[in-house]
């Protein structure tokens, strides 16, 4: 480096010190010690363990050609048909659940061609659970 460059760097350092304080121009490693290193490594180890637990819960499963995390496949999160009470597990069922509150099979059997009556509140009685 030329003498001119060193003067420029020293001037920058002085301006930074004036604006932000002495700590802004110190070397970060000058404040690091063995205790801080151990604490950092302990925090890092806990973080990695937590991340590994999270990833193991997020295992992906193929459901009818769609990849879904296993978290979403718990029974609590699944929708069921209001007519036959079967769990919704196909993409087509989702469409009918949203509009008619029933699965595709129940839509075909009870709703198709009778949408008006269905939307007015009619529901079939004594429907056996489908498999």
Secondary structure in CASP SS format (residue, H / E / C, confidence):
PFRMAT SS
TARGET T0000
AUTHOR 0000-0000-0000
METHOD secondary structure of the structure
MODEL  1
X C 1.00
X C 1.00
X H 1.00
X H 1.00
X H 1.00
X H 1.00
X H 1.00
X H 1.00
X H 1.00
X H 1.00
X H 1.00
X H 1.00
X H 1.00
X H 1.00
X H 1.00
X H 1.00
X H 1.00
X H 1.00
X H 1.00
X H 1.00
X C 1.00
X H 1.00
X H 1.00
X H 1.00
X H 1.00
X C 1.00
X C 1.00
X H 1.00
X H 1.00
X H 1.00
X H 1.00
X C 1.00
X C 1.00
X H 1.00
X H 1.00
X H 1.00
X H 1.00
X H 1.00
X H 1.00
X H 1.00
X H 1.00
X H 1.00
X H 1.00
X H 1.00
X H 1.00
X H 1.00
X H 1.00
X H 1.00
X H 1.00
X H 1.00
X H 1.00
X H 1.00
X H 1.00
X H 1.00
X H 1.00
X H 1.00
X H 1.00
X C 1.00
X C 1.00
X E 1.00
X E 1.00
X E 1.00
X E 1.00
X C 1.00
X C 1.00
X E 1.00
X E 1.00
X E 1.00
X E 1.00
X H 1.00
X H 1.00
X H 1.00
X H 1.00
X C 1.00
X C 1.00
X C 1.00
X C 1.00
X C 1.00
X C 1.00
X E 1.00
X C 1.00
X C 1.00
X C 1.00
X C 1.00
X C 1.00
X C 1.00
X E 1.00
X C 1.00
X C 1.00
X C 1.00
X H 1.00
X H 1.00
X H 1.00
X H 1.00
X H 1.00
X H 1.00
X H 1.00
X H 1.00
X H 1.00
X H 1.00
X C 1.00
X C 1.00
X C 1.00
X H 1.00
X H 1.00
X H 1.00
X H 1.00
X H 1.00
X H 1.00
X H 1.00
X H 1.00
X C 1.00
X C 1.00
X C 1.00
X H 1.00
X H 1.00
X H 1.00
X H 1.00
X H 1.00
X C 1.00
X C 1.00
X C 1.00
X C 1.00
X C 1.00
X C 1.00
X C 1.00
X C 1.00
X C 1.00
X C 1.00
X C 1.00
X C 1.00
END
